[in-house]
Amino acid sequence: MLKDLFTKKRKYASVPSEQVKSDIPEGLMKKCSNCYKIFYRKEMNKNLNVCPNCGHHHQLTAWERIDSLFDEGTFEEWDGGLAPTNPLNFPGYEEKLEKDRLKTGLNEGVVTGKGTIEGQATAFAVMDASFRMGSMGSVMGEKIARAIENAKEQSLPFIIFTASGGARMQEGVLSLMQMSKTSVAIKRFSDAGGLMISVMTHPTTGGVSASFASLGDYNFAEPGALIGFAGRRIIEQTTREKLPDDFQTAEFLFKHGQLDQVVNRHDLKQLFVKILKIHQKGGSSS
């Protein structure tokens, strides 16, 4: 009897054979990195890459984000041909850029442009963490600054989604200069009466979090997003204090007044429509 029991346990705990694995088409399934449940990739994509089981928000590519928000056929890309070079002759940088171009189809880790969301016109920028981890280089800063300037000239509101590991080390001080460039562009935009909505996604860190990501008239974040400047380990070593478990999460920042709201991805579109209607000239929230 005991022998049969152990035999059954081994049977149900068995690992699929290599033959079974090979029969499953590559890319058909996706495992949630939070609850580890496995779903059909099509099911996850249909749910905007939010886990149907635990609600964990997985990353979206720039174009997936655009397709989920904008009215079909209305998005017009700006400066898509701008691409980074290697101004400091950093070893291996050009090869890494080319690898990311082939992987993502992007020239840089941000897509900018304009379009309509349920008929409401807006300028837009969305960072893509799959290109150099969304790190901020000189071309990224230039594209974002140009998008903000275009929004000012065309009297459009500006929405930005951030996702970044921080400044791009291969460009040194040229990368850090983008913090001031984008911040100045936002100040001029604000002085001209422009509306800026910032949505911080996982992760938004380093110089990006300390500049344009935090300068919106509305500052939102997706659930569970990591948001902060320096890393937890560095802060704990510097302050010699143990930080809370939820430190630097979107929920922690909201609780301490640094965000206006933590918004589920499925609710963002209607939130944008409501805000854009409120702020348009002669607009109404109804």
Contacts in CASP RR format, 6 or more apart in sequence:
PFRMAT RR
TARGET T0000
AUTHOR 0000-0000-0000
METHOD contacts of the structure
MODEL  1
MLKDLFTKKRKYASVPSEQVKSDIPEGLMKKCSNCYKIFYRKEMNKNLNV
CPNCGHHHQLTAWERIDSLFDEGTFEEWDGGLAPTNPLNFPGYEEKLEKD
RLKTGLNEGVVTGKGTIEGQATAFAVMDASFRMGSMGSVMGEKIARAIEN
AKEQSLPFIIFTASGGARMQEGVLSLMQMSKTSVAIKRFSDAGGLMISVM
THPTTGGVSASFASLGDYNFAEPGALIGFAGRRIIEQTTREKLPDDFQTA
EFLFKHGQLDQVVNRHDLKQLFVKILKIHQKGGSSS
27 41 0 8 1.000
28 40 0 8 1.000
28 41 0 8 1.000
29 38 0 8 1.000
29 39 0 8 1.000
29 40 0 8 1.000
29 41 0 8 1.000
30 38 0 8 1.000
30 39 0 8 1.000
30 40 0 8 1.000
30 41 0 8 1.000
30 44 0 8 1.000
31 37 0 8 1.000
31 38 0 8 1.000
31 39 0 8 1.000
32 38 0 8 1.000
32 39 0 8 1.000
32 51 0 8 1.000
32 53 0 8 1.000
32 54 0 8 1.000
32 56 0 8 1.000
32 58 0 8 1.000
33 56 0 8 1.000
33 58 0 8 1.000
34 51 0 8 1.000
34 54 0 8 1.000
34 55 0 8 1.000
34 56 0 8 1.000
35 51 0 8 1.000
35 53 0 8 1.000
35 54 0 8 1.000
35 56 0 8 1.000
37 51 0 8 1.000
37 53 0 8 1.000
37 54 0 8 1.000
39 51 0 8 1.000
39 52 0 8 1.000
39 53 0 8 1.000
43 52 0 8 1.000
44 50 0 8 1.000
44 51 0 8 1.000
44 52 0 8 1.000
44 58 0 8 1.000
45 64 0 8 1.000
48 60 0 8 1.000
48 68 0 8 1.000
48 265 0 8 1.000
48 266 0 8 1.000
49 57 0 8 1.000
49 58 0 8 1.000
49 59 0 8 1.000
49 60 0 8 1.000
49 64 0 8 1.000
49 265 0 8 1.000
50 56 0 8 1.000
50 57 0 8 1.000
50 58 0 8 1.000
50 264 0 8 1.000
50 265 0 8 1.000
50 266 0 8 1.000
51 57 0 8 1.000
51 58 0 8 1.000
55 223 0 8 1.000
57 201 0 8 1.000
57 202 0 8 1.000
57 222 0 8 1.000
57 223 0 8 1.000
57 224 0 8 1.000
57 225 0 8 1.000
57 265 0 8 1.000
59 129 0 8 1.000
59 130 0 8 1.000
59 163 0 8 1.000
59 201 0 8 1.000
59 202 0 8 1.000
60 68 0 8 1.000
60 201 0 8 1.000
60 265 0 8 1.000
61 104 0 8 1.000
61 128 0 8 1.000
61 130 0 8 1.000
62 106 0 8 1.000
62 109 0 8 1.000
62 110 0 8 1.000
62 111 0 8 1.000
62 126 0 8 1.000
62 127 0 8 1.000
62 128 0 8 1.000
63 111 0 8 1.000
65 126 0 8 1.000
65 161 0 8 1.000
66 75 0 8 1.000
66 111 0 8 1.000
66 124 0 8 1.000
66 126 0 8 1.000
68 269 0 8 1.000
69 117 0 8 1.000
69 268 0 8 1.000
69 269 0 8 1.000
69 272 0 8 1.000
70 115 0 8 1.000
70 116 0 8 1.000
70 117 0 8 1.000
70 124 0 8 1.000
71 115 0 8 1.000
71 116 0 8 1.000
71 117 0 8 1.000
71 118 0 8 1.000
71 119 0 8 1.000
74 115 0 8 1.000
74 116 0 8 1.000
74 119 0 8 1.000
75 113 0 8 1.000
75 114 0 8 1.000
75 115 0 8 1.000
75 124 0 8 1.000
76 113 0 8 1.000
76 114 0 8 1.000
76 115 0 8 1.000
77 111 0 8 1.000
77 112 0 8 1.000
77 113 0 8 1.000
78 112 0 8 1.000
78 113 0 8 1.000
78 114 0 8 1.000
78 143 0 8 1.000
78 146 0 8 1.000
78 147 0 8 1.000
78 150 0 8 1.000
79 112 0 8 1.000
79 142 0 8 1.000
79 143 0 8 1.000
79 146 0 8 1.000
79 147 0 8 1.000
80 107 0 8 1.000
80 108 0 8 1.000
80 111 0 8 1.000
80 112 0 8 1.000
80 143 0 8 1.000
81 107 0 8 1.000
82 107 0 8 1.000
82 108 0 8 1.000
82 139 0 8 1.000
82 142 0 8 1.000
82 143 0 8 1.000
83 97 0 8 1.000
83 101 0 8 1.000
83 107 0 8 1.000
83 108 0 8 1.000
83 139 0 8 1.000
84 97 0 8 1.000
84 107 0 8 1.000
84 108 0 8 1.000
84 137 0 8 1.000
84 138 0 8 1.000
84 139 0 8 1.000
84 140 0 8 1.000
84 171 0 8 1.000
85 94 0 8 1.000
86 93 0 8 1.000
86 94 0 8 1.000
86 97 0 8 1.000
86 170 0 8 1.000
87 138 0 8 1.000
87 171 0 8 1.000
87 174 0 8 1.000
88 170 0 8 1.000
88 171 0 8 1.000
88 172 0 8 1.000
88 174 0 8 1.000
90 170 0 8 1.000
90 171 0 8 1.000
93 170 0 8 1.000
96 132 0 8 1.000
96 170 0 8 1.000
97 132 0 8 1.000
100 106 0 8 1.000
100 130 0 8 1.000
100 131 0 8 1.000
100 132 0 8 1.000
101 107 0 8 1.000
103 130 0 8 1.000
103 131 0 8 1.000
104 128 0 8 1.000
104 130 0 8 1.000
104 131 0 8 1.000
106 128 0 8 1.000
106 131 0 8 1.000
107 139 0 8 1.000
108 131 0 8 1.000
108 139 0 8 1.000
108 140 0 8 1.000
108 143 0 8 1.000
109 127 0 8 1.000
109 128 0 8 1.000
109 131 0 8 1.000
109 132 0 8 1.000
109 134 0 8 1.000
109 140 0 8 1.000
110 125 0 8 1.000
110 126 0 8 1.000
110 127 0 8 1.000
110 128 0 8 1.000
110 134 0 8 1.000
110 140 0 8 1.000
110 141 0 8 1.000
110 143 0 8 1.000
110 144 0 8 1.000
111 125 0 8 1.000
111 126 0 8 1.000
111 128 0 8 1.000
112 123 0 8 1.000
112 124 0 8 1.000
112 125 0 8 1.000
112 143 0 8 1.000
112 144 0 8 1.000
112 146 0 8 1.000
112 147 0 8 1.000
113 123 0 8 1.000
113 124 0 8 1.000
113 125 0 8 1.000
113 147 0 8 1.000
113 150 0 8 1.000
114 121 0 8 1.000
114 122 0 8 1.000
114 123 0 8 1.000
114 124 0 8 1.000
114 150 0 8 1.000
114 151 0 8 1.000
114 154 0 8 1.000
114 156 0 8 1.000
115 121 0 8 1.000
115 122 0 8 1.000
115 123 0 8 1.000
115 124 0 8 1.000
116 122 0 8 1.000
117 269 0 8 1.000
117 272 0 8 1.000
117 273 0 8 1.000
117 276 0 8 1.000
118 269 0 8 1.000
118 273 0 8 1.000
120 272 0 8 1.000
120 273 0 8 1.000
120 276 0 8 1.000
120 277 0 8 1.000
120 280 0 8 1.000
121 156 0 8 1.000
122 156 0 8 1.000
122 157 0 8 1.000
122 158 0 8 1.000
122 159 0 8 1.000
122 272 0 8 1.000
122 276 0 8 1.000
123 147 0 8 1.000
123 148 0 8 1.000
123 150 0 8 1.000
123 151 0 8 1.000
123 154 0 8 1.000
123 156 0 8 1.000
123 157 0 8 1.000
123 158 0 8 1.000
123 159 0 8 1.000
124 147 0 8 1.000
124 158 0 8 1.000
124 159 0 8 1.000
124 160 0 8 1.000
125 143 0 8 1.000
125 144 0 8 1.000
125 147 0 8 1.000
125 158 0 8 1.000
125 159 0 8 1.000
125 160 0 8 1.000
125 161 0 8 1.000
126 160 0 8 1.000
126 161 0 8 1.000
127 134 0 8 1.000
127 140 0 8 1.000
127 160 0 8 1.000
127 161 0 8 1.000
127 162 0 8 1.000
127 163 0 8 1.000
127 164 0 8 1.000
127 208 0 8 1.000
128 134 0 8 1.000
128 163 0 8 1.000
129 163 0 8 1.000
129 164 0 8 1.000
129 165 0 8 1.000
129 203 0 8 1.000
132 168 0 8 1.000
133 164 0 8 1.000
133 165 0 8 1.000
133 166 0 8 1.000
134 140 0 8 1.000
134 163 0 8 1.000
134 164 0 8 1.000
134 165 0 8 1.000
134 166 0 8 1.000
135 164 0 8 1.000
135 165 0 8 1.000
135 166 0 8 1.000
135 167 0 8 1.000
135 168 0 8 1.000
135 169 0 8 1.000
135 175 0 8 1.000
136 164 0 8 1.000
136 166 0 8 1.000
136 167 0 8 1.000
136 168 0 8 1.000
136 175 0 8 1.000
136 178 0 8 1.000
136 179 0 8 1.000
136 207 0 8 1.000
136 208 0 8 1.000
137 167 0 8 1.000
137 168 0 8 1.000
137 171 0 8 1.000
137 174 0 8 1.000
137 175 0 8 1.000
137 178 0 8 1.000
138 171 0 8 1.000
138 174 0 8 1.000
138 175 0 8 1.000
138 177 0 8 1.000
138 178 0 8 1.000
140 168 0 8 1.000
140 178 0 8 1.000
141 178 0 8 1.000
141 181 0 8 1.000
141 182 0 8 1.000
142 178 0 8 1.000
142 181 0 8 1.000
144 160 0 8 1.000
144 178 0 8 1.000
144 182 0 8 1.000
144 185 0 8 1.000
144 212 0 8 1.000
145 178 0 8 1.000
145 181 0 8 1.000
145 182 0 8 1.000
145 184 0 8 1.000
145 185 0 8 1.000
147 158 0 8 1.000
148 158 0 8 1.000
148 182 0 8 1.000
148 185 0 8 1.000
148 186 0 8 1.000
148 188 0 8 1.000
148 189 0 8 1.000
148 196 0 8 1.000
149 185 0 8 1.000
149 188 0 8 1.000
149 189 0 8 1.000
150 156 0 8 1.000
151 157 0 8 1.000
151 158 0 8 1.000
151 189 0 8 1.000
151 194 0 8 1.000
152 188 0 8 1.000
152 189 0 8 1.000
152 192 0 8 1.000
152 194 0 8 1.000
155 194 0 8 1.000
157 194 0 8 1.000
157 195 0 8 1.000
157 196 0 8 1.000
157 197 0 8 1.000
157 276 0 8 1.000
157 279 0 8 1.000
158 189 0 8 1.000
158 194 0 8 1.000
158 195 0 8 1.000
158 196 0 8 1.000
158 197 0 8 1.000
159 196 0 8 1.000
159 197 0 8 1.000
159 198 0 8 1.000
159 199 0 8 1.000
159 272 0 8 1.000
160 196 0 8 1.000
160 197 0 8 1.000
160 198 0 8 1.000
160 199 0 8 1.000
160 212 0 8 1.000
160 213 0 8 1.000
161 199 0 8 1.000
161 201 0 8 1.000
162 198 0 8 1.000
162 199 0 8 1.000
162 200 0 8 1.000
162 201 0 8 1.000
162 204 0 8 1.000
162 208 0 8 1.000
162 209 0 8 1.000
162 212 0 8 1.000
162 213 0 8 1.000
163 201 0 8 1.000
163 202 0 8 1.000
163 203 0 8 1.000
163 204 0 8 1.000
164 203 0 8 1.000
164 204 0 8 1.000
164 205 0 8 1.000
164 206 0 8 1.000
164 207 0 8 1.000
164 208 0 8 1.000
164 209 0 8 1.000
164 213 0 8 1.000
165 203 0 8 1.000
165 204 0 8 1.000
165 205 0 8 1.000
165 206 0 8 1.000
165 208 0 8 1.000
166 205 0 8 1.000
166 206 0 8 1.000
166 207 0 8 1.000
166 208 0 8 1.000
166 209 0 8 1.000
167 175 0 8 1.000
167 176 0 8 1.000
167 178 0 8 1.000
167 179 0 8 1.000
167 206 0 8 1.000
167 207 0 8 1.000
167 208 0 8 1.000
168 175 0 8 1.000
169 175 0 8 1.000
176 207 0 8 1.000
178 211 0 8 1.000
179 207 0 8 1.000
179 210 0 8 1.000
179 211 0 8 1.000
179 212 0 8 1.000
180 211 0 8 1.000
182 211 0 8 1.000
182 212 0 8 1.000
183 211 0 8 1.000
183 212 0 8 1.000
183 215 0 8 1.000
186 196 0 8 1.000
186 212 0 8 1.000
186 215 0 8 1.000
186 216 0 8 1.000
189 196 0 8 1.000
190 196 0 8 1.000
190 217 0 8 1.000
194 217 0 8 1.000
195 217 0 8 1.000
195 275 0 8 1.000
195 276 0 8 1.000
195 279 0 8 1.000
196 215 0 8 1.000
196 216 0 8 1.000
196 217 0 8 1.000
196 218 0 8 1.000
197 216 0 8 1.000
197 217 0 8 1.000
197 218 0 8 1.000
197 220 0 8 1.000
197 272 0 8 1.000
197 275 0 8 1.000
198 212 0 8 1.000
198 213 0 8 1.000
198 214 0 8 1.000
198 215 0 8 1.000
198 216 0 8 1.000
198 218 0 8 1.000
198 219 0 8 1.000
198 220 0 8 1.000
199 220 0 8 1.000
199 221 0 8 1.000
199 222 0 8 1.000
199 263 0 8 1.000
199 268 0 8 1.000
200 209 0 8 1.000
200 213 0 8 1.000
200 219 0 8 1.000
200 220 0 8 1.000
200 221 0 8 1.000
200 222 0 8 1.000
200 225 0 8 1.000
200 227 0 8 1.000
200 250 0 8 1.000
200 259 0 8 1.000
201 221 0 8 1.000
201 222 0 8 1.000
201 225 0 8 1.000
202 222 0 8 1.000
202 224 0 8 1.000
202 225 0 8 1.000
202 226 0 8 1.000
203 225 0 8 1.000
203 226 0 8 1.000
203 227 0 8 1.000
204 213 0 8 1.000
204 221 0 8 1.000
204 225 0 8 1.000
204 226 0 8 1.000
204 227 0 8 1.000
204 228 0 8 1.000
205 226 0 8 1.000
205 227 0 8 1.000
205 228 0 8 1.000
205 229 0 8 1.000
205 231 0 8 1.000
206 228 0 8 1.000
206 229 0 8 1.000
206 230 0 8 1.000
207 229 0 8 1.000
209 227 0 8 1.000
209 228 0 8 1.000
209 229 0 8 1.000
210 229 0 8 1.000
213 227 0 8 1.000
214 258 0 8 1.000
218 260 0 8 1.000
218 275 0 8 1.000
219 258 0 8 1.000
219 259 0 8 1.000
219 260 0 8 1.000
220 259 0 8 1.000
220 260 0 8 1.000
220 261 0 8 1.000
220 262 0 8 1.000
220 263 0 8 1.000
220 268 0 8 1.000
220 271 0 8 1.000
221 227 0 8 1.000
221 250 0 8 1.000
221 253 0 8 1.000
221 254 0 8 1.000
221 259 0 8 1.000
221 262 0 8 1.000
221 263 0 8 1.000
222 250 0 8 1.000
222 262 0 8 1.000
222 263 0 8 1.000
222 264 0 8 1.000
222 265 0 8 1.000
223 250 0 8 1.000
223 251 0 8 1.000
223 262 0 8 1.000
223 263 0 8 1.000
223 264 0 8 1.000
224 249 0 8 1.000
224 250 0 8 1.000
224 251 0 8 1.000
224 262 0 8 1.000
225 249 0 8 1.000
225 250 0 8 1.000
226 248 0 8 1.000
226 249 0 8 1.000
227 248 0 8 1.000
227 249 0 8 1.000
227 250 0 8 1.000
227 253 0 8 1.000
228 248 0 8 1.000
230 238 0 8 1.000
231 248 0 8 1.000
232 243 0 8 1.000
232 247 0 8 1.000
232 248 0 8 1.000
235 243 0 8 1.000
236 242 0 8 1.000
236 243 0 8 1.000
244 252 0 8 1.000
246 252 0 8 1.000
250 259 0 8 1.000
250 262 0 8 1.000
251 262 0 8 1.000
253 259 0 8 1.000
254 260 0 8 1.000
254 261 0 8 1.000
254 262 0 8 1.000
263 271 0 8 1.000
274 285 0 8 1.000
277 283 0 8 1.000
277 284 0 8 1.000
277 285 0 8 1.000
277 286 0 8 1.000
278 284 0 8 1.000
278 285 0 8 1.000
END
